Amino acid sequence: MRAALVCLALCLAPVLVVASCADDTSGSLTPIPAPSDVGGTPTDAIRTGSGLAYRVLVEGTGSTPTATSQVQVHYTGWTTNGEMFDSSVARGMPATFGVGEVIAGWTEGLQLMKEGGQYRLWIPEILAYRGVAGRPAGMLVFDVELITVY
């Protein structure tokens, strides 16, 4: 479990490489097919002032995290061309991390959710990796399930 936590910290922290984060011994994960709407933000997505867009897939009923909360989540991330670049689901192990310790789009998006909720987030590059070489470029799309807020 600790390896998965370290992996997530490395994968989602804004200054570290996401692509190096496969937690299996072969170095690759079985891809999860991308949703049909990863190519661009749908017109019916909710947009925030920062540029984050999201869609509620399942409304949660539990606690809402703050920027200082720890959370446990399942997630899958794709680029807008449908390429999966990371997934706790594919690894078969949820991830636990601090809400304020990840890319800005995740920090904002998680604070919109409640435990038990599942959202799709369209995170513009400015709220993700800002075009840094070696990291996923452009807008990123994540399906996130908020399992627990600590």
N, C-alpha and C positions, 0 to 999 in steps of 0.2 A: 504494500500500500504506500509506503514511504516513497518508493521509486515513482509511483504515479503522481504523488503530490509534488515531488521535485520536478517531474516532467511537466506538469501543468504550470508550475511557477515559471519554468523556462519557456514554455510555449506561449503563455499569454502575457508575460511581463513585456512592457512596451520596448525594452531595450535589448531583448534577447531573441534568438532565432527560433521561429516556430517550426520550420521544416525539419529540424533535427530531433524531433520529439517523439518518434515512434517508440512505444514501450514494449515492442515484441523483439524477439531475437533475430528475425529476418530483416529488420530495418524498414518494413513496410506494413501498412494496415490494409485489410480488405476494404476497398472503397464502399461507402454508403452512397447510393444514387442521390444526386442533387434534386431538390424540389424543382418543379417546373418554373418557378419565379425567381431563381437566383440571378438571372441575367440583368436585372434592373429592379429598382424599387417600384412595386405595384402602386397604382394610383389610389387604391383603397388602404394602403398602409398608413399608420399614424406617424406623423413626423414631429420631432421635437425641435426646439430652437437651435440646437447644436448641429443638426443635420442627421442625427440618428433617426432611422425609421424602424418601425416594428409592427408586428401583427400578433395578436393574442391567439394562440392555437388552442390552449386550454387555460381557463382562468383558475388561478390558485385561490386558496381560502385561508392559508396560514399567515405567518409573519412576513413582513417586508423588510429586507436588509437595508442597512445604512452603509455608508462608505467605510465604516470601521468594523463591519460585521465579517465573520467568517461564514462561508457558504459551502454546501456540497451540491454539485451539479453534474448532470450529464449534458454533453454538447457534441455537436458536429459542426465543423467549419468548412465552407466552400469558397472558392473564388467565383467571380461572376461568369466564368466559362464552364462552371460545373465541376471543377476539380476539387475533390476533398483534400484538405491539407492537414487536418487533425480531427480526432474524434475519441472522446472517452467512451462512447458507445461501442466503437469498433474495438477498443482495447478491453471492453467488458468490465470497466472499473470506473465508478464516478470519481470526480476530482474535488478536492477541498482546497480552498484558498481564501485570501482576504479580498474583499470587494474592491478596496482601494489599491490593490497590488497588480492590477491587470490593465490592459489597454483601456483608454478612456471610454470607448463605446460600450465595453462590457461593464465598467463601473456605473455608467449611466443606466444602461439597460437593466441590470440586475436590480437597481433600486426602484424600477417600475413594477417589478414582479412580486408575487406572493408565493410562499411555499406551496408546492404542488402545481404551480403554473408552468406552462410551456409557451415560449415565445419564439418567433423568428425575428432576428435582428439583421437589418441592413446597415452595416457600419461603414461610413465613408472613410477614405484613406486618411483624412486628417484626424479621425478619432481612432485609427488603427495604427499602422506602422509607418505612415508618412513617407512611403517610398524608399525606405532604407533597404539597401541591397541585401539579398539573402532572406528577406522576409516576404510573405505574401503581399502582392502589390494591388493597388486599387481598392475598390469597395469589397468588403468581405461579408459573407452571409453566414449566420450561425443559427442553428436550432438549439435552444437552451431549455433544459428542464431544471427548475430550481427545486431541489430535493429537500434540503434542510438549511435553516438559518441558525447559526450558533451565537 
